[in-house]
Amino acid sequence: MPGQRILIVEDEFLNAAYYEAAALELGYEVCGIVDTAEAAVAAAAEKRPDLILMDIRLRGPLDGVWAATQIRRTSDTPILYLTAHVDPATQERAAGTRPVGFLSKPVMVEALQAGLSRAFGEAA
């Protein structure tokens, strides 16, 4: 629902800026943007977002699934994955983190709006 706080975890600057602009346009608050798995875990604990938009492939040696696994140990914050391509093993690992969904890149504003609405239990 508009007003909810979203943490964006995305290592591509232009993609992160696009998701931020789209979320703001849809009435959501962006409480942070980070580009590594380690930063995602720290930001989730510090900022306590209502939802995390999580890219699976991130800068550095750890991925978004690792970050989501760590976040899930202390929080039930919903995670909506963003990905350009996922191999079956990674998708299986990601499913184990109980995500609210997956959005395939490139993500259009309409798909992002529908994904956020589903994540927050709203009528799309």
Secondary structure, DSSP 8 states (H G I E B T S, - for coil): -TT-EEEEE-S-HHHHHHHHHHHHHTT-EEEEEE-BHHHHHHHHHHH--SEEEEESS-BSS--HHHHHHHHHTT----EEEEES---HHHHHHHHTT--SEEEESS--HHHHHHHHHHHTT---
